[in-house]
Every structure is written in structure tokens, then in C-alpha cells.
Amino acid sequence: GNGVCVGCHANAAAIWKNSRHAHAFATLENNGKHFDPECLECHVVGLKPWEAPADASESVLKFAGRTGFLSSQLTPHLKNVQCENCHGPARVHLGNSKIHPANKEPKSACVSCHQGSHSPMFNFETYWPKIKH
């Protein structure tokens, strides 16, 4: 989750905290989509739905996708759109701050989720200033 990023990137974290990204999982819950892998892929960190069967029990899920979101009960710290959704995995960066996560061009990071029927009203030029950091 973003907890490890906040220590060094407090300004970016403050922008995120006040954004809709910080509450993205609630959008799914409010619409009954919080079990839909197609929706979860963008609304949580590190979902790996291919690593566990759809009817997997909680005990099976404990061993599948160990580094990513499993459920809101087992991995609540990975709910919502967080740093790694846009900036990529940061494990190496944590060990050496001079090595940066695989930063994507901002627009390409955004449109990886904000596209088509998932976000028909998305306009990068309008929304980027609200989350830019």
C-alpha cells in the first residue's frame, strides 16, 4: 500500500488523500461491483485474479497473489487507487531512493484505467491538474 511512500512523499500523499483515487474502492462497493475482477483491476493495488479460482475460499486466497489485493478483509491496505497503480512497483526504490519506479508518461498511466465504457467522460487535460504531483 501507499503507507511506505508517504514517509518521503508527503506532498504527493496529501494530494492523493483528497482525490477520488483515495476512495475508489467505495465506488465499487456502492455499485455492488467490489467482487468483479474487471473493476477491481483498476480500483485496488496488485490484483492478480488469474492466480486464484473465482470460487476460492479465504484459505486458498491466502496463498494466491501474495503481493497484491486478495479481498477487503484480507488486504484492506491495498484497496483504492494508490501510488503503485500509476507509478509501478516500488520495492527496488525503497532499498535505494536513487532508483525510481517505472514511471509511465502521466497520460498513458491514466488511460490504462480511464478509457472506454469504464470512464467515458474522462478528459486528461481536465483531470490531470486535480491529481498532478
Stockholm file with secondary structure:
# STOCKHOLM 1.0

chainA/1-133         GNGVCVGCHANAAAIWKNSRHAHAFATLENNGKHFDPECLECHVVGLKPWEAPADASESVLKFAGRTGFLSSQLTPHLKNVQCENCHGPARVHLGNSKIHPANKEPKSACVSCHQGSHSPMFNFETYWPKIKH
#=GR chainA/1-133 SS CTHHHHTTCHHHHHHHHTSGGGGHHHHHHHTTCTTCHHHHHHHBSSCCGGGSCTTCCHHHHTTSSTTSCCCTTTCGGGBSSCHHHHHCCCHHHHHCTTSCCCCCCHHHHHHTTSCGGGSTTCCHHHHHHHHCC
#=GC SS_cons         CTHHHHTTCHHHHHHHHTSGGGGHHHHHHHTTCTTCHHHHHHHBSSCCGGGSCTTCCHHHHTTSSTTSCCCTTTCGGGBSSCHHHHHCCCHHHHHCTTSCCCCCCHHHHHHTTSCGGGSTTCCHHHHHHHHCC
//
